[in-house]
Amino acid sequence: MGARQRQKLLKRRKAVARAARSNTTGTRTVAVTGSVITAAAAALGAAAPAHAAPVTVTPSLVADLVAGDNDADISNVTEMGGVLFFTADKPGGGQELWRSNGTAAGTQMITNFSGYGASPGNLTAVGGTLFFTAYSGGNGRELWKTDGTTAGTSLVKDIRPGYSSSVSYNARLTAVGNTLFFAADDGTTGTELWKTDGTSAGTTLVKDINPGGGSLNNGGTSVAIGGSLFFAANDGTNGTELWKSDGTSAGTTLVKDVMPGSGSGLSTYSSGNTMIAAGGAVYFAGNDGATGRELWRSDGTTAGTALVKDVWPGASSGFTGSYYGQTQLVEAGGSVYFSGRTPEFGTELWKTNGTTAGTVQVADINPGERSSNPSEITALGSSVVFAAADRVHGRELWKTEGTGASLIADTAPGTFSSQPYNLTAVGGTLFYGATNGVHGWELWRTDGTAANTAMAGDINPGVGDSYPSQMTNVGGTLFFTAETDALGTELWKATVAPVATPAPAPAPAADTAVSDGVVKVKKAQKQGKKVKVVVAASAGEAVTATAKGTIKLAGSKKAIKLTAKKATTSGSGKIAKLTLKASKKDNAAILAAVNKYRNASKKMQKDRLVKAKVTVTMTDAAGNKLVKKVTVKLV
């Protein structure tokens, strides 16, 4: 998209934002995390809906390039070697080439041409060299290169000597291996295909495809497959058609005359991509004059270049210009996604595997012949996320796994539209610009679920707009431009970090024993005609205690049994008292034995000692048991 088109799009988005806010100044209700508030109250500063998220996102200003509230006019953002390169105004005016590592100190101007600046453009990385086009005193706009330093920045070649320019903003810089292909006009051949290895001697015309007239005058898209460049060119005879080049004149040939004769089979739109490389083939928008503008595929041979499917049968075009003219082809999960149009369903999301049978409509988001106009088609893991509109939710974020589609979140509730744009994936997080009708146009993010879709930061607080744009992933950090009332439009970044998950509490140790169980003899006495043995059981936890015992009397072969009722403790250190007794008959025998002992001589008492053997069992709540045995002397 050109600078002028971007400005038009930005103006329209600002107008939509103002309209959205003006439509929420009444009493329409907006649900916010289970509460209901009026949109008017929300506009006074209520927080955006909160969502539990697997990552934290922290937006921050990188540098204020132009002091005060003046815009830095940043564009052409490009990553090379983990560093962000971009063009921006310098203090005092004029566009120059800049770089940033994400810190204010590491954000530096590379070029500093006299006058109104170099106005660099077409930034393209080839290995460790960044190529770009720029104006310089006495040379016009030519091809330049840099290693990221001022000292390492130089003119590659003055292709059109003097003040005239050899390259334009539509120079189609495309890397094929270590070679850069581009469109240039040396003043003799017209705009033709050139290549460079970064040296003046290695910068040469590849082929004069349209002698004297120029074959690459209208911009367009170029793609690399293997060691070849595929591009649209007009040789003056066949119209604008699909060509390929291996970097030699002999190896630069017409692939196929899609629209036979002088008509053009390929369009050269400067906005959106109408050609991509996917699965070793080229997909492009073509028109053979009979089927209208449809999706074509080429393996680089004439025989292997064919219409994929006539989506809208007949002369009407089934491959559309999509929303805001953003014609998009996106590869994801082995398929190529695009906007297709039919008379029955309007413009909806389609996909293809390169075959006619495998070219199908993914979903009819806006049912019937009305269009959802999918745009911003972006791969996010195994999903494809895009913006689309229906009659219920307005224009919002949707996703698909290849079959059917689902709404991710109704960010601007109801038929109001959040108008997502500039979708950019950073790992498993997708960033984009949007408005919820309460806050202005701000940075949002999603992982493809409603729960984890939220505003990443209210950069220009309240109803103010920050208009995030120029989003670029550099090593897991999102760089973007944003506007604030105090600083104007400057360079920002958003860091993504996993939410720190507390280590799970260690599982409690298995309860395998009664803790600290103790049995003590309280008393063993004869009370009148009854004999009692009393013991006390206690533990480090609540237990239920039972007891049983026996008394073996001298001269008797049979032991007398003692029994007790069970007792419980209520907790640690509490005592369960157990009283053991014999039957009435056995009690008389015990008393007789005790009396014999007392009346016997000391020599005879040894054999007549009366003892009770007691067994106490303690059981805790987990069913663990502890058995304790004690011997109790009755006399």
Buried (B, 14 or more C-beta within 10 A) or exposed (E): BEEEBBEBBBEEBBEBBBEBBEBBEEEBEBEBEEEEBBBBBBBEEBEBBEBEBEBEBEBEBBBBBBEEBBBBBBBBBBBBEEBBBBBBBBEEEBBBBBBBBBEEEEBEBBBEBEEEBBBBBBBBBBEEBBBBBBBBEEBBBBBBBBBBEEEEBEBBBBBBBEEBBBBBBBBBBBBBEEBBBBBBBBEEBBBBBBBBBBEEEEBBBBBBBBBEBBBBBBBBBBBBBEEBBBBBBBBBEBBBBBBBBBBEBEBBBBBBBBBEEEBBBBBBBBBBBBBBBBBEBBBBBBBBEEBBBBBBBBBBEEEEBBBBBBBBEEEBBBBBBBBBBBBBBBBBBEBBBBBBBBEEBBBBBBBBBBEEEEBBBBBBBBEEEBBBBBBBBBBBBEBBBBBBBBEEBBBBBBBBBBEEBEBBBBBBBBBBBBBBBBBBBBBBBBBBBBBBBBBBBBBBBBBBEBEBBBBBBBBBBEBBBBBBBBBBBBEEBBBBBBBBEEBBBBBBBBBBEEEEEEEEEEEEEEEEEBEEBBBEBBEBEBEEEEBBBBBBBBBBBBBBBBBBBBBBBEEEEEEBBBBBEEBEBEEEEBBBBBBBBBEEEBBEBBBEBBEBBEEBEEEEBEEBEBBBBBBBBBBBEEEBBBEBEBEBEBB
